Amino acid sequence: MKRLVPLVLAAALGVAACSSSSKTSSHSTAPGTGGSPTSASAGDTSASAGDTSASAGDTSASAGNPATLVTLDEAGSTLIYPFLQELVTPLHQAYPNITLSPGPGGSGKGISDAIAGTVQMGGSDAYLSSADFSAHPGLMNIPVVISAQAVNYNVPGVPAGTHLKLSGDVMAKMYEGKIAKWNDPAIAALNPGVTLPSTPVVPVRRSDASGDTFIFTSLLTDTNADWKNGPDFGTSVTWPAVSGELSASGNPGMVQTCHATPGCIAYIGVSVEASALSAGLGEATLQNRAGNFVLPTQPNIEAAVTAGSGNVPTTLASPLIYEPGARSYPIVNFEYLIVQSKQPSAATAQAIRTFLTWAMSSTGGSTAAYLAREDFVALPSAVVPRVEAAIARISA
C-alpha cells in the first residue's frame, strides 16, 4: 500500500507531515484530516473528485478542438514547467483553438491557484489525498507524465565524472546537521577509493512550497527513523536548523545556489538536470531499496514505475518512492495537473479534456522525443484507463 498525505491548504500550502516508511499506513499531524473519498459513478457530477472509478469507455465527455478560442492557464511545479513549455506549440498546431499558457511558481502555488480558480490547471509533483477532496469537492489529481529527482552537489576536489554514492539515511543526516563535513566516515564508507575533502556540508532546500521537497523528504522518511519522527515529508516541512544552510526558489534557483556554494548538496528535478550538469555540479548515485546505487536514467526510472504502478489507487494519489527492484531509482513521481471537475463553460471543459488526453498520448505530448528532452517517461499502461476515467468527469 502507498503513502497518503493530506495537503494543508494554509498560507504556505504545505503538505501535512505523514509518515509511512513501510508504505502500509498513514497519519496526519493536522487535526481534522484523513478519511477516504466517497465512491460514486462517473455520471454523478456532485461526487467527490477523488473518485475516478468511472469507466474509461465513457464517451459522454468528448475531446477535440473546441468551437471557440480557449486559453488554458497553468502555474505551479518548476519540475513539469519545462515539459509544458515544450508542448505549447505542438498543442496549438494540433488544436488551433486551444492555447496553453504555463507558468512556474512551485507546487504549492499550483494547488492554491487551481483551488482559487485563477488557473485552469495547477502543476504539482505532490498528490492530493482524500482529505483534500473532502475539503475541496471537485478537485482532481490528473497525472500526465512521470518524472524523477536528482541529487546534485558541489564538492571541490572530487574529479569530474565521479558520481558520489549517497543513501537516503546519509542524506537525512546531512540535512539534519549530523553529518557536517564531506569526508565524514559515513560518506566515506559509501565511496571507497574516493578522496573526500573536509569541506563543510551546505544543505540547500526549497524556500517555496514545493513538490520537489515533497518527494525528496519522502525518501528521507522512508530511510531514516529520526527524519520520519521529526520533519517527516511534505511540500513544506520544518527543516532542522543547520549551520550554513541555504534556501532557493524553484529548480533553477537550486542549480544557481549550489553552483555558487562549495560544499552544497541539493535536490533538483530531472527536467533541469542538464542545466545542473552544465553548471559543473556532480550527480549522485542513490542507494535503492535493493541496496544498489543508481542514476536517474530513463531505464532506472521505468524500473521503479513498473514496480509501483500496479498499486495506484482510483484517486491516482500515489508515490513511486523507494520502490523494490534491482534497477529502480528511488525518487520517482507522477507529475500531476490539479483541475476542478466542474468548469465554467463547455468549451473550457472540452479544452482541458483534450489537452490532458493529448498530453499523455504517445502520439501527442508524450512522444519519445518530448519525454527524452526532460528525462521523463510516459504513464504506464496499467494507469492510463484510470486517468482517462478521471478526465471524462471534467464537464461544465
N, C-alpha and C positions, 0 to 999 in steps of 0.2 A: 504494500500500500504506500501511498505517497504523502508527502508533507502538504498540509493545507494550512494556509495562513491568511487571516483577515487583514485587509488594509485599513489602517486607522486614518480616516479622511479628515485629519485636523489640518492645522496651518501648513505643516510641512508634508502632509500626506505620506507619512512613513508607515511601513508595514509593521503592525504589532508583532513583537517578538513571539515566535512559537518554536518549540523545539521538537525534533523528531529524528534523532540520529539514526534510529533503526527504520525510519520511514513507516512506522506502524501505528503512530498516534500523533495527536497534535493538541496543543493547549494555547491559550492566549493570556497575555498579561493585562489585556484591556477588558474591562467589565462589559458584559452585555454582548459579547461576540461569540461566534460559533454557530453550530446548528447546521442543518442540511437544507439544500434547496428543495422547494416543493415540486413534485413531479407533475407534469401537465403535458397535454398533447401540443404538437406544433401549431395547431389551429387556434389554440387558446391564447390570444394576444395579451391577456391580463395576467398570464402566468409569470412566475419568476424567470428572469433572464438566465439564471443558472441552469435551467432545464433545457438541454439541447437534444432531447431524445426523439425529436421529430424524424420521420422517415426521410432519408436523403433523396428519395424519389419524388418528394412533394414539389410539384411544379407550379403551385398556385402563386408563388412569388418569383416571377421570371427575371432574368438578367437581360442585358442588351443595352444598346445606345438609347438613352432617354430622348424624348421628343423635344425637350428644352435644354438649354445650357445649364450645367451644374458644375460648381467648383467644390471639390472635396478638400476642406482644410484639415490638416493633421498637425499635431505637435506632440512632443514627448521624447522618447528614448533616443539618445545620441548613438546607440548601437545600430538601430534599424534605420536611422535617418539617411545614411549614405545609400542604402539599398533603395529606399523610397525615391531618393533623388534620381537614381538610375531609371526608375520606372515612369517618370513624368512624361517624357517624350513618346516612348512606345505605347503607353496607355492612350494618349491623346490621338495617336495615329490609328489605333485600333477602334477607339470610340471617340469621334471628334467632338461630341457634346459633353465629354467629361474632362475636366481639368483637375489634376492632382496638385495640391499645394502643401508640401510637407515642411515641417519646421522642427528644430531641436528643442531642448529645454529640460530633458530628464523625464524619467518615467512618472515621477510624482506630478509633474505639470501635465503630462499626457492624460493621466487619470482624472485630475481635477478639472481640466478643460473639457474632457468628454462628459463629465457629470454636469458641468455648468452649461453645456451646450454651445460653448464658444468655438468648438471644432466638431466636425462630424466623426473624427476618429482620433483616439489618443494612443500613441505608441508606448508600449510598456514591455520591459523584459520580465516584469513580475506579473504573476497571475492574480486574479481576484478570487476570493473564497465565497462560500455560501453566505457568510455574514454580510459581505459587501452586497450581494444580490438582494438580501433581505432589506438592507438599509437603503438601497437604490434600485428599486424594481425596474427592470428593463435593461439594466447594464449587462453587457455580454463580453466574455473572453472570446476573441477570434484569432487563433494562431494562423499565421500565413507563411512562416518560414522558420527554420531552425538555425540558431547561431551558437557561439561559444565565447569564452573569455580567456584571454591570455594573461599571464603574469609576467611583467617585464621588470627590469632592474638596470641600474647604472652603478656598476661595481668596478672601480678603477683597478687595473692590473689583470683582470680576467680576460684572456685572449678572445678576440673577435671570433665568432662562430662557436664558442663554447656555450652549451646550454646547461646552466646550473640546474641541479636536481633539487626540487623542493617538495615537501609534503604539506597537506592541509594542517597537520599538527604543528609543524615548524612555522608555517606562515602565521598561524594563530598566535604563537608565542612571539613572533616578530611584531605583530600588531598590538600585542599586549605589553610590549616592552620587556618581556622576559628574555628575549634574545636581542642583545643590544649592538653586537658587532658582527660583521660578515664572516669573521674567522671563528665564530662560536663553534664549539665542538659538535653541536647538533647539526649545523650546516655542513661542517667538515666531514662528518660521518656519512652524509649522503653523497659527498663529492670526493671520494678518494683520488689522490693524484692531482687535484686542483689546488694551486696555491691561492689562498684567500687572504685578502688584506684585513687589517684591523679597523677598516672604515666603519664608522657608526651606521647602523641601520636607520633609515629615514622612511617610516611608513607614510605613504600618500593615500589619502582616501577622498571620496567624493564629498563635496560640500552640499550638493543638491540632492533632493530625494531621488534615488537612482535605482533602477532595476539592476544595474551592474553591481551595486552594493548588495542588493538582494541575493543575487546568485553567488557572489564571492563569499559573503558571510554564511550562506547556506552550506558551502563546502567546509568552512571552518567549524560550523556547528556539528556537521556530520563526522568530524575527525578529531575534535578536541573537546573534552568534557567541560573544562573550565569555560571555554567560549560558549558552549551550549547553555551553561548555567549562569552566564554573565550577559555579554552583549547580545547573544543569540543572532537571529537573522532578520532582515527587513530592508526596505528601501531606505530607511534611516535607522541607525542604531546609536546607542550611547557608547561611543568609542572609548576605550581605555586611554587615560592620559599618558602619553609617551613623549619623552623629551625629544624635541626636534621635529615632531610630526608635522605634516603639511596637508593642506586640503586643496582640491582643484575642482573646477566646474566642468562637467562633460568629459567625454573621452579625449577630445583634442587637448583640453586643459591638463588631463592626466599625463599625456605624452609630453607636453611642454614643460610641466613641472618636474617630471622625472628626468628629462634631458638636462635640465639646468641644475640638478641636485645629485652630486656624487653620493652614493650610498642608498639611493632610493629603491623602494620596491613599490610597484603599482599594479593594480588590476585594470586591464584595458580590453575593451571589446574587440573581437577579431576583425570587425569591419574597418577599423583604423590601424590594424596591426602593421600594415605596410608602412604607415607613417612612423610608427614606433621603431621599426627596424631601420628605416631610412634615417631616423634621428640618432642611430647608433646604440639604441637600447638593446640589452640582452633579452632573450626569451627563455623562460624556464621550462624544463620538462617537469610535469607534475605527476606525483605518485597517484595511481588509481586504486580502486578497491582491490584489484588483484595483486597489488604491490609493484606493478610495473610503472616506469617513468615514460610519459608520452607527451607529444606535442599536439597542439590543436590543429591537426591536419584534417582534411575532409574525411579520409577513411576512418580516422580515430573518432571524429565527431559522429559519423554514421554508425560506428560500432556502439556508441552509447545510446543513440536513437533506437537502434534495433533491440538493445537490451531493455529499454524502458517504455517503448511505445505501446506495448500490449497492456499497460496498466493505466492508460489515460482515462479518466472518468468522463461521464457525459457533460460535466461542467467545463471540460477542457482545461481545468486548473491543475497543472501538473508540472513538477520539476523533472529535469533529466540530469540531476546532480549525483555524482559518485555512484554511477551505475556499475553493475558487475561486468566482467568480461576482460580478457587479456589486453585488448587494444582500446577499451573505452576511455575517452578523455573525460576527466572528472567534472568539468564545469561547462555543461551544455544546457541550453534552454530554448523553449519556444519563444519566438518573437510575436507578441500579441498586438492587435489593434483593438482597443476598447471602444465599443459602439453601443448606442441605445437601440433597442429593438423597435421602438416607435419613432418614426421620423416625421418632420413637419409636412412633407409632401411626398407624393408618389414618385415624382421624378428623382428626388434626393434618395429615397429608399432604393429605387432601381439602380441608381448610380453607385451606391455603396455596395449593393449585392454584386453588381457587375465587376467593380474593381476588386473586391475580395476574392471572388471566384477566379478572375483573371490572374490576380497576383500569385495565387498558389498553384496555377496551372503550369505544366511543363512546356506548354506552347505559348504561354503568356509571360507573366513576370518571373516565374521560376524556371526559366531556361537554364541550361548548364552554364552558359556564358554569364548571365546576370548573377547567378549564385556564386560562381568562382571569383568574380571581382571583389566580393565581400567575404569570401571564405564561408559562405552559408551553405546549407543543404536543404533539400526540399522536404516538405512534410511527408512522413511515412504513409504508405497506402492504408495502413490499419486505422489511421486517424482521420483521413480525408472524409469518409462518409459522415462522421460526427460533425466535422467543420461545415460540410455542405448543409447538413440539417440545421445548424445554427444560423447560417447565412440566410436560409429560406425563411426564417422567422422575422427578418427585418422588413418592416412594412410601414405604411403611413397610417 
